[in-house]
């Protein structure tokens, strides 16, 4: 029974893992971006640890593929070519 409890994590724990607020998770649940399950006794939102870990891996691999942007405060030169 205790192993089953470790499979599921609360909104607060999930928010901490993902680096977002609990309110953001609730909004994602309402919009369908990241659906939560419900605890059978208290009806609180819960997430499967396995799903969140997969999401974190997916986010990490997408960050690696994305080109890096220069910092916003860095001055960039505009190259003008004449026709």
C-alpha positions in Angstrom: 0.0 0.0 0.0 2.8 2.4 0.8 4.4 1.9 -2.6 1.1 2.9 -4.2 1.2 6.2 -2.3 4.7 6.9 -3.6 3.4 6.6 -7.1 1.3 9.8 -6.7 2.5 13.2 -5.7 0.6 16.3 -4.6 0.2 19.6 -6.4 2.8 21.2 -4.2 5.4 18.5 -4.8 4.7 18.5 -8.5 5.0 22.3 -8.7 8.3 22.2 -6.9 9.7 19.6 -9.3 8.6 21.5 -12.4 9.6 25.0 -11.0 6.1 26.4 -11.4 3.4 27.5 -8.9 0.6 25.3 -7.7 -1.8 27.7 -9.4 -0.1 27.2 -12.7 -0.6 23.4 -12.3 -4.3 23.9 -11.5 -4.6 26.1 -14.6 -2.9 23.5 -16.8 -5.3 20.9 -15.4 -8.3 23.0 -16.3 -7.0 23.7 -19.8 -5.9 20.0 -20.4 -2.2 20.7 -20.8 -1.3 18.5 -17.8 -4.2 16.5 -16.5 -4.2 15.5 -12.8 -5.9 12.5 -11.2 -8.0 12.7 -8.1 -7.3 11.2 -4.7 -10.1 8.7 -4.0 -10.7 9.8 -0.4 -10.3 13.6 -0.4 -10.6 14.4 -4.1 -7.4 16.4 -4.2 -5.4 16.6 -7.4 -2.6 14.2 -7.6 0.0 13.4 -10.3 1.8 10.2 -11.1 5.4 10.5 -10.3 6.3 8.5 -13.4 4.5 11.0 -15.7 6.1 14.0 -14.1 9.6 12.4 -14.5 8.9 11.7 -18.1 7.8 15.3 -18.6 11.1 16.6 -17.0 13.2 14.4 -19.3 11.2 15.7 -22.3 11.7 19.3 -21.2 15.4 18.7 -20.8 15.8 17.2 -24.2 13.9 20.0 -25.9 16.1 22.6 -24.2 19.1 20.9 -25.6 17.7 21.0 -29.1 16.6 24.7 -29.0 19.1 27.3 -30.2 20.3 29.6 -27.5 19.3 33.2 -27.7 21.7 36.1 -26.9 21.0 37.9 -23.7 18.5 40.7 -24.0 20.9 43.3 -22.6 23.6 42.5 -25.2 23.9 45.1 -27.9 23.4 43.6 -31.4 24.6 45.1 -34.6 22.3 45.5 -37.5 24.0 44.8 -40.8 22.6 46.8 -43.7 23.3 45.8 -47.2 22.4 48.0 -50.2 20.9 46.6 -53.3 
